[in-house]
Amino acid sequence: MSAGSLRFGVIQISDEGTYIQFSEMMKSLARPGDETAEYEKELESHFPSPITGEFTAFKIGNKVHVRGHFEADYLSDCDRCGEEAHEKISSPWEVFLMPTDQFSEADADGGKFRHGKPGEDDHDDTDFSEYDGKTVDLREFLREEIVLLAPLQVYCAPDCKGICLNCGKNLNKEKCIPGCPTVPIEVAPVPIGE
């Protein structure tokens, strides 16, 4: 299997591991009912082109270890000037899956393995989760990785000049209006004592 889906049967994983390339739209990564429709539409608008990548799935007994890499184009408004801005997200990702029926009561909901003493320094391992024992579905894991890596600030260019706070002109495209207080005013030197 070389071109495929983020959802596949464990039986499809060969003994040497199975390599899969994928191309998915953000919309296909959401599970119905997980988020509000408004949030999903906003998320889809930030990722209008396919998320692409590759991974290799390995069977370890009845567990599955997935290692791969993905790329996504993030689209937003520039935080300085408001023009369209693109940012490339590229990252390795990895998840270790165990059948749901192998988790104990000490583990967190959703199959997250819990580390530390309960209530003190415990935390969930986000790279460790569950599957039903037959079908691996990586859509949720990939979606979570992408959302966590989405930039908080995006610029149309590293040297974006932004918007003038007084006259509102986009300083990348035009100068401030005459008399705008942000325009440096040439002042003749004033003689000392006057």
C-alpha positions in Angstrom: 0.0 0.0 0.0 1.6 3.3 -1.0 -1.2 5.8 -1.7 -4.0 5.6 0.7 -6.1 6.8 3.5 -5.6 7.7 7.2 -8.1 5.0 8.0 -7.1 1.4 7.4 -7.4 -2.1 8.8 -4.6 -3.5 11.0 -4.7 -6.6 8.7 -3.3 -4.4 5.9 -0.1 -3.7 7.8 2.7 -6.0 6.6 5.3 -7.5 8.9 8.0 -5.0 7.6 5.6 -2.1 8.1 3.4 -0.4 5.6 4.2 2.9 3.9 1.3 5.2 3.1 1.2 8.6 1.4 -1.9 10.7 1.9 -3.6 13.9 0.8 -6.6 15.0 2.9 -8.7 18.2 3.2 -9.1 19.5 6.7 -12.9 18.9 6.5 -12.3 15.1 6.1 -10.2 15.1 9.4 -13.1 16.2 11.6 -15.3 13.6 13.3 -19.0 14.6 13.0 -20.2 16.2 16.2 -16.7 17.0 17.6 -16.8 20.7 17.2 -19.3 23.4 16.4 -20.1 24.1 12.8 -18.8 27.6 13.1 -15.4 26.5 14.4 -15.1 23.8 11.7 -15.8 26.4 8.9 -13.2 28.7 10.4 -10.7 25.9 10.6 -11.4 24.8 7.0 -10.9 28.4 5.8 -7.4 28.4 7.4 -6.5 25.2 5.6 -8.1 25.5 2.1 -5.6 23.2 0.3 -5.0 19.5 1.0 -2.8 18.4 3.9 -0.2 16.0 2.5 2.2 13.6 4.0 3.4 10.1 4.5 3.8 7.6 7.3 4.8 4.1 8.0 2.6 1.9 10.2 4.2 -1.0 12.1 2.5 -3.8 14.0 4.0 -4.7 17.4 1.8 -7.6 18.5 -1.7 -6.2 18.5 -0.4 -2.6 18.9 0.3 -0.2 16.1 3.2 2.3 15.9 2.9 5.1 13.3 5.7 7.4 12.3 5.5 10.0 9.6 5.6 13.6 8.4 3.0 16.0 7.1 2.8 19.4 5.5 -0.1 21.9 5.4 -0.6 25.5 4.1 -2.0 27.8 6.7 -3.9 30.8 5.3 -4.9 33.8 7.4 -4.9 37.6 7.5 -1.5 39.3 8.2 -1.4 40.4 11.8 0.3 43.7 10.8 -1.5 44.8 7.6 -4.6 42.6 7.2 -3.5 41.3 3.7 -3.6 37.6 2.9 -0.8 35.6 4.5 0.4 32.0 4.0 2.5 30.0 6.4 3.8 26.4 5.7 3.4 23.9 8.6 5.7 21.0 8.3 6.3 18.5 11.1 7.0 14.9 11.9 4.3 13.1 13.9 4.1 9.9 15.7 1.5 7.9 17.6 1.4 4.6 19.4 -1.9 2.8 19.5 -3.2 0.0 21.7 -6.5 -1.8 21.5 -9.1 -0.2 23.7 -9.7 -3.4 25.7 -6.1 -3.4 26.9 -6.3 -0.1 28.9 -6.8 -0.2 32.6 -9.0 1.9 34.9 -5.9 4.0 35.8 -5.7 5.3 32.2 -7.5 8.5 31.2 -10.6 8.6 29.1 -10.1 8.1 25.3 -7.2 5.8 25.8 -4.6 8.3 26.9 -1.9 6.7 29.0 -1.6 8.5 32.3 1.8 9.2 33.8 2.6 10.3 37.4 0.7 10.1 40.7 -3.0 10.7 40.3 -3.9 14.2 41.1 -0.4 15.4 41.6 1.9 15.3 38.6 -0.2 13.2 36.3 -0.4 14.0 32.7 -1.7 12.3 29.5 0.6 11.1 26.8 -0.7 12.7 23.7 1.3 10.3 21.4 -0.3 7.2 23.0 -3.9 6.3 22.3 -6.4 3.6 21.5 -8.0 2.0 18.5 -10.7 -0.6 18.3 -8.3 -3.5 17.7 -9.3 -3.9 14.0 -9.3 -0.5 12.3 -6.8 2.4 12.7 -8.1 5.9 12.1 -5.4 8.5 12.2 -7.6 11.5 11.1 -8.2 12.7 14.7 -4.5 12.5 15.6 -3.4 14.3 12.5 -6.0 17.0 13.0 -4.9 17.6 16.6 -1.3 17.9 15.5 -2.2 20.4 12.8 -4.3 22.6 15.1 -1.6 22.6 17.8 1.0 23.7 15.3 -1.1 26.5 13.7 0.8 29.7 14.1 -0.6 32.3 16.6 0.8 35.2 14.4 1.1 35.2 10.6 2.7 37.9 8.5 2.5 38.5 4.8 6.2 39.1 4.7 8.9 39.2 7.4 9.4 42.9 6.8 5.7 43.9 6.7 5.3 47.5 7.7 1.7 47.2 8.8 -1.0 49.8 8.9 -0.5 53.4 10.0 -2.3 53.6 13.4 -3.3 57.2 12.6 -4.4 57.4 8.9 -5.0 53.7 8.3 -2.9 53.4 5.1 -1.2 50.1 4.4 2.4 51.1 4.6 3.5 48.3 2.3 1.6 49.9 -0.5 1.5 53.6 0.1 2.7 56.4 2.3 0.7 58.1 5.0 -1.5 61.0 4.0 0.2 64.5 4.2 0.2 65.8 7.8 -0.2 62.4 9.4 1.5 62.5 12.8 3.4 59.3 12.1 5.3 61.0 9.2 8.6 62.4 10.5 8.4 66.1 10.4 11.6 67.9 9.5 12.2 70.5 12.2 14.7 73.3 11.8 17.1 73.4 14.7 16.0 75.9 17.4 18.9 78.1 18.7 19.7 77.6 22.4 18.1 80.2 24.6 15.0 80.9 22.6 
